């Protein structure tokens, strides 16, 4: 059993056995399974299970249920250390991804998706908490940017192999899912066996935490989850259904995203550090309003595939700026609130995700453009909320409205 090492004593550990290298390992491991699953998903469900827009909506609704239940992490960390839970969840994601192609029916796909989603969402909840506990505030934007770049690099290698070998070797969905899921599961095991358990200096509250002074963070999380679902569910589906993209073409588009993320994510981290969270999020949300309106224009005006692919890349790049939301919370939070609030925030982020994909799946059958116009409205709402972030957020100054209030009164 790995021994417990306080963060104050990590200097006694070899450089590779410290917290940041472990975060890098998991940042590499998670997208190998999840991003590969996502890249193949639309082609897999259309070719194998004959999904339509309504079916894909229901699939993503089922996938988001564990995200809505991420608050359960609070109960689990009473008995299990966060670091262990994160690695167990990562292992579960890998195993479930590995066997995805074994269940080619609607019921089978929904079941295995539920299992992989439990692993993904519980890992992401714990990972966000550990990042904010283990990374110094002054370095958080830059380090988070590098972690995003590391995940993009791992995914780029995976996608590159798919593009190069899919036709040449006659790869199948089963082969690719087994390989990607198996690698993720193996890396999770290595993370458990080779690293000690790190002890943060501030014990985490092991009960649900809802603080009035975090209300803006909660609201931004809710809107982020709502509009993100439209991108995840329908932007990629559009490329396959409307423009007839094959597996290698979808994967090539993802690879462009990854290269740009590798280059831009560290720069975005520096920009957030220089601009502050307020300006970074205002820039992101303004861009998303424009991008989603342009998506709708593809259906209204018959704009072509080049514009659609360009919008998809820009859209994905804007989402990398969401690291500013993490560092905003890190600046306003009590240190002991990070783990329970990460769980609460993940649940809030997924409230809309539980019903939105299924509901919008039916709207998609009537008017795909209307789905994207609705998304632009959500991005505009986020933009208005972001105007309330102070230039220098801190406890007692969580919003522009709280500056004149004592910190205690904001509870």
C-alpha positions in Angstrom: 0.0 0.0 0.0 1.5 3.4 -1.0 2.6 5.5 2.0 1.1 8.9 2.9 3.4 11.9 2.2 2.4 15.4 3.3 2.8 18.0 0.6 5.2 19.8 2.8 7.6 16.9 2.5 7.4 16.2 -1.2 10.9 17.6 -1.6 12.2 14.2 -0.2 10.6 12.4 -3.1 12.3 11.9 -6.5 11.0 14.5 -9.0 8.9 12.0 -10.9 7.1 10.8 -7.7 5.7 14.2 -6.8 2.1 15.5 -7.3 2.5 17.3 -10.6 4.0 14.3 -12.5 1.0 12.2 -11.2 -1.4 14.8 -12.5 0.4 14.7 -15.8 0.1 10.9 -15.9 -3.6 11.0 -15.3 -4.0 13.9 -17.8 -2.4 11.7 -20.4 -4.4 8.6 -19.4 -7.9 9.9 -19.3 -8.3 11.2 -22.9 -6.7 8.1 -24.4 -9.9 6.3 -23.5 -12.5 9.1 -23.4 -11.4 11.0 -26.5 -11.0 7.9 -28.6 -14.5 6.8 -27.5 -15.8 10.2 -28.5 -14.0 10.2 -31.9 -15.5 6.9 -32.9 -18.9 7.3 -31.3 -20.9 9.1 -34.0 -19.8 6.7 -36.7 -20.1 3.7 -34.4 -23.7 4.4 -33.4 -24.8 5.4 -36.9 -23.2 2.4 -38.7 -23.7 -0.3 -36.1 -26.9 0.7 -34.3 -28.6 3.0 -36.8 -29.0 6.0 -34.4 -30.8 9.1 -35.4 -30.8 12.6 -33.7 -33.2 11.5 -31.0 -31.2 8.3 -30.2 -27.9 10.3 -29.9 -29.7 12.7 -27.6 -30.8 9.9 -25.3 -27.4 8.4 -25.3 -25.8 11.6 -24.0 -28.6 12.1 -21.5 -27.7 8.6 -20.0 -24.0 9.5 -20.2 -24.6 12.6 -18.1 -26.6 11.0 -15.3 -23.4 10.1 -13.4 -22.3 13.6 -13.8 -25.4 14.8 -12.1 -24.7 12.3 -9.3 -21.1 13.4 -8.8 -22.2 14.7 -5.4 -21.9 11.1 -4.3 -18.1 11.6 -4.3 -18.6 13.4 -1.0 -19.9 10.2 0.6 -17.2 8.1 -0.9 -14.3 10.2 0.3 -15.4 9.6 3.9 -14.1 6.0 3.5 -11.6 6.4 0.6 -8.9 8.9 -0.1 -9.5 11.2 -3.0 -6.4 10.1 -4.8 -7.4 6.5 -4.6 -10.9 7.2 -5.7 -9.7 9.2 -8.7 -7.4 6.3 -9.9 -10.2 3.7 -9.3 -12.6 5.8 -11.4 -9.9 6.2 -14.1 -9.5 2.4 -14.2 -13.2 1.9 -14.5 -13.3 4.4 -17.4 -10.6 2.4 -19.2 -12.2 -1.0 -18.7 -15.7 0.2 -19.8 -14.2 1.8 -22.9 -12.3 -1.3 -23.8 -15.5 -3.4 -24.1 -17.7 -0.8 -25.8 -17.9 -2.6 -29.1 -19.1 -5.8 -27.5 -22.5 -4.2 -27.0 -23.7 -3.0 -30.4 -27.4 -2.7 -29.6 -29.2 0.4 -28.2 -29.6 -1.1 -24.8 -26.0 -2.4 -24.7 -24.6 0.9 -25.8 -26.6 2.8 -23.1 -25.5 0.4 -20.4 -21.8 0.4 -21.2 -21.9 4.2 -21.7 -23.4 4.5 -18.2 -20.5 2.5 -16.7 -17.8 4.4 -18.5 -19.5 7.7 -17.6 -19.4 6.8 -13.9 -15.6 6.4 -14.2 -15.2 9.5 -16.2 -17.2 11.9 -14.1 -16.0 10.6 -10.7 -12.4 10.9 -12.0 -13.0 14.4 -13.3 -14.6 15.5 -10.0 -11.7 14.2 -7.9 -9.1 15.4 -10.4 -10.4 19.0 -10.3 -10.3 18.9 -6.5 -6.7 17.5 -6.4 -5.5 20.0 -8.9 -6.7 22.9 -6.9 -5.3 21.4 -3.6 -1.9 20.4 -5.0 -1.1 23.4 -7.3 -0.1 26.8 -5.9 -2.5 29.6 -6.7 0.2 31.7 -8.3 1.1 28.8 -10.7 -2.4 27.4 -11.2 -3.3 28.9 -14.6 0.1 28.0 -16.2 0.1 24.5 -14.7 -3.5 23.8 -15.7 -2.6 25.0 -19.2 0.3 22.5 -19.4 -2.0 19.7 -18.1 -4.5 20.5 -20.9 -1.6 20.4 -23.4 -0.4 17.0 -22.0 -3.9 15.6 -22.5 -4.1 17.0 -26.0 -0.7 15.4 -26.8 -1.8 12.0 -25.7 -5.0 12.2 -27.6 -3.1 13.4 -30.7 -1.0 10.3 -30.7 -4.2 8.2 -30.4 -6.0 10.0 -33.2 -2.9 10.0 -35.4 -2.7 6.2 -35.1 -6.4 5.9 -36.0 -6.0 8.2 -39.1 -2.9 6.4 -40.3 -3.9 2.8 -39.6 -7.7 2.7 -39.8 -7.9 1.8 -43.5 -4.3 0.5 -43.9 -4.7 -2.2 -41.3 -8.5 -2.6 -41.5 -9.0 -1.6 -37.9 -12.3 -2.3 -36.3 -14.2 -0.5 -33.5 -13.5 -3.4 -31.2 -9.7 -3.3 -31.8 -9.5 0.5 -31.2 -11.7 0.5 -28.1 -9.8 -2.4 -26.6 -6.5 -0.8 -27.1 -7.4 2.7 -25.9 -9.4 1.5 -22.9 -6.7 -1.0 -21.9 -3.9 1.6 -22.0 -5.9 3.9 -19.7 -6.7 1.1 -17.3 -3.0 0.2 -17.2 -1.9 3.8 -16.5 -4.4 4.0 -13.7 -2.8 0.9 -12.1 0.7 2.4 -12.4 -0.5 5.6 -10.9 -1.7 3.7 -7.8 1.4 1.5 -7.5 4.2 3.9 -8.2 3.2 7.1 -6.4 2.7 7.7 -2.7 -0.6 9.1 -1.3 -0.3 12.9 -1.0 -1.7 14.7 2.1 -2.8 18.3 1.5 -2.3 20.7 4.4 -6.0 21.6 4.6 -8.4 18.7 5.6 -11.4 18.6 3.2 -15.0 19.0 4.5 -16.6 15.6 4.0 -20.2 16.8 3.7 -22.1 18.8 1.1 -21.1 22.4 1.0 -23.4 25.1 -0.4 -22.3 28.6 0.4 -24.2 31.7 -0.7 -21.0 33.5 -1.5 -20.2 30.9 -4.2 -23.5 31.6 -6.0 -21.9 33.1 -9.1 -19.5 30.1 -9.5 -22.5 27.8 -9.3 -24.4 29.8 -11.9 -21.5 29.8 -14.3 -21.1 26.1 -13.8 -24.7 25.5 -14.7 -24.6 27.5 -17.9 -21.3 26.0 -18.8 -22.8 22.5 -18.6 -25.8 23.5 -20.6 -24.1 25.0 -23.6 -21.2 22.4 -23.5 -23.7 19.6 -24.1 -24.9 21.2 -27.3 -21.3 21.3 -28.6 -20.4 17.7 -27.4 -23.7 16.1 -28.6 -24.6 18.0 -31.8 -21.5 19.7 -33.3 -19.8 16.4 -34.0 -23.0 14.7 -35.0 -23.6 17.5 -37.5 -20.3 16.7 -39.2 -21.3 13.1 -39.7 -25.0 13.4 -40.4 -25.1 16.7 -42.4 -21.7 16.5 -44.2 -21.1 12.7 -44.2 -17.7 12.7 -42.5 -16.0 9.2 -42.2 -14.1 8.0 -39.1 -10.7 9.2 -40.4 -12.2 12.6 -41.4 -13.7 13.2 -38.0 -10.5 12.1 -36.3 -8.5 14.4 -38.5 -10.6 17.3 -37.4 -10.0 16.3 -33.8 -6.3 16.2 -34.5 -6.3 19.8 -35.6 -8.0 20.7 -32.4 -5.4 18.8 -30.4 -2.4 20.4 -32.1 -3.9 23.9 -31.5 -4.6 22.9 -27.8 -1.0 21.7 -27.3 0.2 25.1 -28.7 -2.4 27.4 -27.2 -3.3 25.8 -23.8 -0.1 26.9 -22.1 -0.5 30.3 -23.7 -4.1 30.5 -22.5 -2.9 29.7 -19.0 -0.4 32.6 -19.2 -3.2 34.9 -20.6 -5.5 34.0 -17.7 -2.7 34.8 -15.3 -2.1 38.2 -17.0 -5.7 39.2 -17.8 -7.5 37.8 -14.9 -10.4 35.4 -14.9 -13.0 38.1 -15.7 -11.4 39.2 -19.0 -10.6 35.6 -20.1 -14.2 34.4 -19.5 -15.7 37.4 -21.2 -13.5 36.7 -24.2 -14.5 33.0 -24.3 -18.3 33.7 -24.0 -18.3 36.4 -26.6 -16.6 34.0 -29.0 -19.0 31.2 -28.3 -22.0 33.5 -29.0 -20.6 34.2 -32.4 -19.6 30.6 -33.1 -23.0 29.1 -32.2 -24.9 31.7 -34.3 -22.6 30.7 -37.2 -23.5 27.1 -36.7 -27.1 28.0 -37.1 -26.2 29.9 -40.3 -25.0 26.6 -41.8 -28.5 25.4 -41.9 -30.2 28.7 -42.5 -28.0 29.7 -45.4 -26.4 26.5 -46.6 -22.9 27.4 -45.7 -20.3 24.8 -46.6 -18.2 22.2 -44.9 -15.0 24.3 -44.7 -16.8 26.9 -42.5 -18.4 24.2 -40.4 -15.0 22.5 -39.8 -13.4 25.9 -39.0 -16.1 26.7 -36.5 -15.7 23.3 -34.9 -12.0 24.0 -34.3 -12.6 27.5 -33.0 -15.4 26.3 -30.7 -13.1 23.6 -29.2 -10.4 26.1 -28.7 -12.6 28.5 -26.8 -13.5 25.7 -24.3 -9.9 25.5 -23.3 -10.3 28.9 -21.6 -12.7 27.3 -19.1 -9.6 26.8 -16.9 -10.3 30.4 -15.8 -13.4 29.2 -14.1 -11.3 26.7 -12.0 -8.8 29.4 -10.9 -11.7 31.8 -10.1 -13.0 29.3 -7.6 -9.6 28.6 -6.3 -9.2 32.3 -5.4 -12.5 32.7 -3.6 -12.7 29.3 -1.9 -11.9 28.3 1.7 -9.2 25.7 1.3 -11.3 23.0 3.0 -14.2 23.5 0.7 -12.4 22.5 -2.5 -13.3 18.7 -2.6 -17.0 19.0 -1.6 -17.5 22.1 -3.8 -15.9 20.3 -6.7 -18.6 17.5 -6.3 -21.4 20.0 -5.9 -20.2 22.0 -8.9 -20.0 18.9 -11.1 -23.6 18.1 -10.1 -24.7 21.6 -10.9 -22.8 21.5 -14.2 -24.8 18.4 -15.2 -28.3 19.4 -14.2 -29.1 20.6 -17.7 -27.1 17.8 -19.2 -29.5 15.2 -17.9 -32.5 16.4 -19.8 -31.1 18.8 -22.5 -29.6 16.3 -24.9 -32.8 14.2 -25.1 -35.0 17.2 -25.3 -32.9 18.9 -28.0 -32.6 15.6 -29.8 -36.3 16.0 -30.7 -35.8 19.7 -31.6 -32.9 18.6 -33.8 -35.3 16.5 -35.9 -37.4 19.6 -36.6 -34.7 22.3 -36.8 -31.0 21.7 -36.2 -30.4 25.5 -36.6 -32.7 26.2 -33.6 -30.5 24.0 -31.4 -27.5 26.2 -32.1 -29.4 29.4 -31.7 -30.5 28.3 -28.3 -26.8 27.6 -27.5 -25.9 31.1 -28.4 -28.5 32.4 -25.9 -26.9 30.2 -23.2 -23.4 31.6 -24.1 -24.9 35.2 -23.9 -26.2 34.4 -20.4 -22.8 33.2 -19.3 -21.3 36.5 -20.7 -23.7 38.6 -18.6 -22.8 36.5 -15.5 -19.1 36.9 -16.1 -19.4 40.6 -16.0 -20.0 40.2 -12.3 -16.6 38.6 -11.6 -14.2 41.1 -9.9 -10.9 41.9 -11.5 -9.2 40.4 -8.4 -11.5 37.8 -6.8 -10.8 36.7 -3.3 -12.8 35.6 -0.2 -15.2 38.4 0.6 -15.0 39.7 -2.9 -16.5 36.8 -4.9 -18.6 39.1 -7.2 -18.7 42.8 -8.0 -21.8 43.0 -5.8 -19.9 41.6 -2.7 -17.1 44.1 -2.5 -19.0 46.3 0.0 -20.2 43.3 2.1 -18.2 41.7 5.0 -17.1 38.1 4.1 -19.2 36.6 6.8 -22.3 38.3 5.5 -21.8 36.7 2.1 -22.3 33.3 3.5 
